[in-house]
């Protein structure tokens, strides 16, 4: 069985270090600071799917170090609030907003997205979460909170890379979840929960290929910098992350654990108190 491995504290704590910038550049091609299975092209498509405009008020769940939210603000001109439970991520994100002079349109709060969100009803035009929902328990309660804070006609989008679509061994599940809490779901469960939360499901797209490709690139980029990374992470954690990334690649490539993108909408003229 795999021991616990740290990804997020290390990645967020050393976000601006040239060493980690180099890893991201080789992993994603275009580095906007992501630590997920999302390419920049996919993120740009998300802007379109959410129908974002400069007037949009957006909530990002699981904002991490804030770079993706900053990219959204710079690309669209919208207003974004990002929340994350990781204190290193929120601290870096807030500093990033100040450094890039975006703090009039971009702010970050430390909050547990598995609990009631610290925002009034109908505060946002869009809610988005990139590969973070799998870390949050109580999926139905989370989606009901999204429904509550969305305005009528508002859109919600998230990706989930933990859809079980084939046989997985206990060793694979342990390695795949070694970096923290994970919620594994069967096919169709997200769709059911989205509808039960009161949202209208617009699309559910298989985007597993990105996880298969990026996990291999990420592992290879880290392997090229092994000696430097070991000095920062320690040998055991470095090896643990390499094992994690190898597992992500294998189960995604073989479509035994799939990644899906879900887009939903809060119907206009309908309001169910959650």
C-alpha positions in Angstrom: 0.0 0.0 0.0 1.2 3.5 -0.8 2.1 6.0 2.0 0.8 9.5 2.1 2.6 11.8 -0.5 2.7 15.6 -0.5 1.9 17.3 -3.8 0.1 20.5 -3.1 2.1 22.0 -0.2 5.3 21.5 -2.1 3.9 22.8 -5.4 2.2 25.8 -3.9 5.0 26.6 -1.5 7.6 26.6 -4.4 5.2 27.8 -7.1 7.4 30.7 -8.3 10.7 28.7 -8.1 12.4 28.3 -11.5 12.7 24.5 -10.9 8.9 24.1 -10.7 8.3 26.5 -13.5 10.5 24.3 -15.7 8.6 21.2 -14.8 5.3 22.9 -15.6 6.6 24.3 -18.9 7.6 20.8 -20.1 4.4 19.3 -18.8 1.9 21.7 -20.3 3.8 23.4 -23.1 2.2 26.7 -22.0 2.6 27.3 -18.3 -0.2 29.2 -16.6 0.6 27.7 -13.2 -1.7 24.8 -13.3 -1.2 21.6 -11.2 -3.8 19.4 -12.8 -4.7 17.5 -16.0 -5.9 20.6 -17.8 -4.2 22.1 -20.9 -4.4 25.8 -21.7 -6.5 25.0 -24.7 -9.1 23.2 -22.5 -9.1 26.1 -20.1 -9.9 28.5 -23.0 -12.7 26.3 -24.1 -14.1 26.4 -20.6 -14.4 30.2 -20.9 -16.6 29.7 -23.9 -18.7 27.0 -22.3 -19.3 29.2 -19.2 -20.3 32.1 -21.5 -17.9 34.4 -19.7 -17.9 38.2 -20.4 -16.1 41.1 -18.7 -19.3 41.5 -16.5 -19.2 38.0 -15.2 -18.8 37.2 -11.5 -17.0 33.9 -11.2 -16.3 31.6 -8.3 -13.4 29.1 -8.6 -13.5 26.1 -6.3 -10.0 24.7 -5.5 -8.1 27.7 -6.8 -4.7 26.4 -5.7 -1.9 29.0 -6.2 -4.3 31.2 -8.1 -2.6 31.3 -11.5 -5.5 29.9 -13.5 -7.9 32.4 -11.9 -5.4 35.2 -12.8 -5.2 33.9 -16.4 -9.1 33.9 -16.6 -9.2 37.5 -15.4 -6.5 38.6 -17.8 -8.1 36.8 -20.7 -11.8 37.7 -20.2 -11.7 40.7 -17.9 -14.2 39.2 -15.5 -14.3 39.3 -11.7 -13.1 36.1 -9.9 -13.2 34.9 -6.3 -11.1 31.8 -5.7 -11.4 29.6 -2.6 -9.1 26.8 -1.4 -8.5 25.0 1.8 -4.7 25.0 1.4 -3.2 28.0 3.2 0.0 28.0 1.0 -2.1 28.1 -2.1 -4.3 31.0 -0.9 -1.3 32.9 0.4 0.5 32.6 -3.0 -2.7 33.3 -4.9 -3.2 36.6 -2.9 0.3 37.7 -3.5 0.0 36.8 -7.2 -3.1 39.0 -7.5 -1.2 41.9 -6.0 1.9 41.4 -8.0 0.0 41.3 -11.3 -2.2 44.2 -10.2 -5.4 42.2 -10.5 -6.6 42.7 -7.0 -9.5 44.9 -8.0 -11.0 42.0 -10.0 -9.4 39.0 -8.3 -9.4 37.9 -4.7 -8.9 34.7 -2.8 -10.3 33.2 0.5 -9.4 30.2 2.5 -12.5 28.1 2.7 -13.6 24.5 2.9 -15.7 24.0 -0.2 -17.3 20.9 1.4 -19.1 23.2 3.9 -21.5 26.1 3.4 -19.8 28.7 1.1 -19.3 32.2 2.7 -21.3 33.9 -0.1 -24.9 35.1 -0.4 -27.5 33.4 -2.5 -27.3 34.1 -6.2 -23.9 35.8 -6.1 -22.2 34.4 -9.2 -22.8 34.0 -12.9 -20.5 31.0 -13.0 -18.9 28.4 -10.7 -15.9 26.4 -12.0 -13.6 23.8 -10.5 -10.7 22.2 -12.3 -9.8 18.6 -11.1 -10.6 19.6 -7.5 -14.0 18.1 -6.9 -12.5 14.7 -6.3 -10.9 16.0 -3.1 -14.2 17.3 -1.6 -16.6 14.9 0.2 -20.4 15.1 0.2 -20.7 15.7 -3.6 -24.5 16.3 -3.5 -24.2 18.9 -0.7 -21.4 20.7 -2.6 -23.5 20.9 -5.8 -26.5 22.2 -3.9 -24.2 25.0 -2.6 -23.2 25.8 -6.1 -26.9 25.9 -7.0 -27.5 28.3 -4.1 -24.8 30.8 -5.0 -25.5 30.7 -8.8 -27.8 33.3 -10.3 -30.6 32.1 -12.5 -29.2 31.2 -15.9 -25.7 30.8 -14.4 -23.4 28.0 -15.4 -21.4 25.5 -13.4 -18.5 23.4 -14.8 -16.1 20.9 -13.2 -13.8 18.1 -14.2 -13.5 14.8 -12.4 -10.7 12.4 -13.1 -11.9 9.7 -10.7 -14.6 8.0 -12.7 -14.1 4.2 -12.4 -14.5 2.7 -15.9 -12.5 -0.5 -15.5 -10.9 -2.9 -13.0 -8.6 -1.3 -10.4 -6.5 -3.2 -7.9 -6.2 -2.0 -4.3 -2.6 -1.1 -4.9 -3.6 1.1 -7.9 -6.3 2.8 -5.9 -3.9 3.4 -3.0 -1.2 4.9 -5.3 -3.8 7.0 -7.2 -5.1 8.5 -3.9 -1.7 8.8 -2.1 -1.7 12.6 -2.3 -4.8 13.1 -0.2 -8.6 12.5 0.1 -10.2 11.2 -3.1 -13.8 10.4 -4.0 -14.2 7.6 -6.6 -17.5 7.5 -8.5 -19.1 5.1 -11.0 -20.1 6.3 -14.5 -23.4 8.2 -14.4 -23.2 9.2 -10.7 -22.1 12.8 -11.4 -24.9 13.2 -13.9 -27.4 12.0 -11.3 -26.1 14.2 -8.6 -26.1 17.3 -10.8 -29.7 16.8 -11.6 -30.6 16.0 -8.0 -29.0 19.3 -6.9 -31.5 21.1 -9.2 -29.1 21.9 -12.0 -29.7 21.2 -15.7 -27.0 19.0 -17.2 -25.8 20.4 -20.5 -22.9 18.1 -21.4 -20.6 15.4 -20.0 -17.5 15.0 -22.1 -14.8 12.4 -21.8 -11.5 14.2 -21.5 -9.4 11.3 -20.2 -6.7 11.7 -22.9 -5.4 14.9 -21.2 -4.7 13.0 -18.0 -3.0 10.2 -19.8 -0.7 12.5 -21.7 0.0 15.1 -19.1 0.8 12.6 -16.3 3.6 11.1 -18.4 5.0 14.4 -19.4 4.9 15.6 -15.8 6.7 12.4 -14.6 9.3 12.7 -17.3 10.0 16.4 -16.6 10.5 15.6 -12.9 12.8 12.7 -13.7 15.1 15.0 -15.7 15.4 17.2 -12.5 15.5 14.4 -10.0 18.6 15.5 -8.0 17.3 19.1 -7.7 13.8 18.0 -6.7 15.0 15.5 -4.1 16.8 18.4 -2.3 13.4 20.2 -2.0 11.0 17.3 -1.6 13.1 14.5 0.0 13.8 11.2 -1.7 10.8 9.4 -0.3 8.3 12.1 -1.4 10.0 12.4 -4.8 9.6 8.7 -5.4 6.1 8.7 -4.1 5.1 11.4 -6.6 6.7 9.6 -9.4 4.7 6.4 -8.5 1.6 8.5 -8.3 2.1 10.0 -11.8 3.0 6.6 -13.3 -0.3 5.2 -11.8 -2.3 8.2 -13.2 -0.8 7.5 -16.7 -1.4 3.8 -16.7 -5.0 3.8 -15.5 -6.0 6.8 -17.7 -4.2 5.4 -20.8 -6.0 2.1 -20.4 -9.3 3.9 -19.6 -9.8 2.1 -16.3 -10.0 5.5 -14.5 -11.5 8.2 -16.6 -11.7 12.0 -16.5 -14.9 13.8 -17.5 -16.0 17.4 -17.9 -19.5 18.3 -16.7 -21.3 21.5 -17.7 -24.6 22.4 -16.0 -26.9 25.4 -15.8 -29.3 26.8 -13.2 -32.6 27.3 -15.0 -34.0 30.8 -15.1 -37.2 31.4 -13.3 -36.6 28.4 -11.0 -35.4 28.7 -7.4 -35.2 25.9 -4.9 -34.0 26.9 -1.5 -31.2 24.5 -0.6 
